[in-house]
Amino acid sequence: MNINDIVILRKHDQYHHRGVIGNRYIVTEIKKTELKLCAEESNDLCFYTSPDNVEPLVQCTIPSYEDQLNAEHAIDPKWVETRTEVAFEDFANKLDTAASAIVDLLKSKNKAYGNTALSPVKIFSRLDATEALCARIDDKIMRIKNKGINDQTEDTVDDLIGYLLLLKMSM
């Protein structure tokens, strides 16, 4: 990894919990055990993290045809198209995996609790399904605000995504 490389933050650890997972950052400093990353659009947001928490962004650059050397060794456009398709398939597979995990979570909770999210029993609360889901979403957002996004709150993010899907269904 080098200075000015663009990386994607893939995870946090107990010592490094800054930055947004999935966002792109520029490497601005390299130490023995840490990297200093800055937001791609501005150097105002910078933080240190472990090299294990990031993944280099693989970029495909098409050489300039003005450069005679590059013109002689131009990249085959079919290769670029195939590379783009592979990147899309990788994204699509990751999206399917993440969405499937949330759907499985919702199905198992619905089986365990009954259909109380969309048809509340109204023993203690008189809220309808939509209002009750909004209250749960508020709780999850407050937990994330207070605790941040880290290994201990990863389930909170999954719950939040699930509650948002249930809210969509109730509306």
Rosetta blueprint (number, residue, H / E / L):
1 M L
2 N L
3 I L
4 N L
5 D L
6 I E
7 V E
8 I E
9 L E
10 R L
11 K L
12 H L
13 D L
14 Q L
15 Y L
16 H L
17 H L
18 R L
19 G L
20 V L
21 I L
22 G L
23 N L
24 R E
25 Y E
26 I E
27 V E
28 T E
29 E E
30 I E
31 K L
32 K L
33 T L
34 E L
35 L E
36 K E
37 L E
38 C E
39 A E
40 E L
41 E L
42 S L
43 N L
44 D L
45 L L
46 C E
47 F E
48 Y E
49 T E
50 S L
51 P H
52 D H
53 N H
54 V E
55 E E
56 P E
57 L L
58 V L
59 Q L
60 C L
61 T L
62 I L
63 P L
64 S L
65 Y L
66 E L
67 D L
68 Q H
69 L H
70 N H
71 A H
72 E H
73 H L
74 A L
75 I L
76 D L
77 P H
78 K H
79 W H
80 V H
81 E H
82 T H
83 R H
84 T H
85 E H
86 V H
87 A H
88 F H
89 E H
90 D H
91 F H
92 A H
93 N H
94 K H
95 L H
96 D H
97 T H
98 A H
99 A H
100 S H
101 A H
102 I H
103 V H
104 D H
105 L H
106 L H
107 K H
108 S H
109 K H
110 N H
111 K H
112 A H
113 Y H
114 G L
115 N L
116 T L
117 A L
118 L L
119 S L
120 P L
121 V L
122 K L
123 I L
124 F L
125 S L
126 R L
127 L L
128 D L
129 A H
130 T H
131 E H
132 A H
133 L H
134 C H
135 A H
136 R H
137 I H
138 D H
139 D H
140 K H
141 I H
142 M H
143 R H
144 I H
145 K H
146 N H
147 K H
148 G L
149 I L
150 N L
151 D H
152 Q H
153 T H
154 E H
155 D H
156 T H
157 V H
158 D H
159 D H
160 L H
161 I H
162 G H
163 Y H
164 L H
165 L H
166 L H
167 L H
168 K H
169 M H
170 S H
171 M L
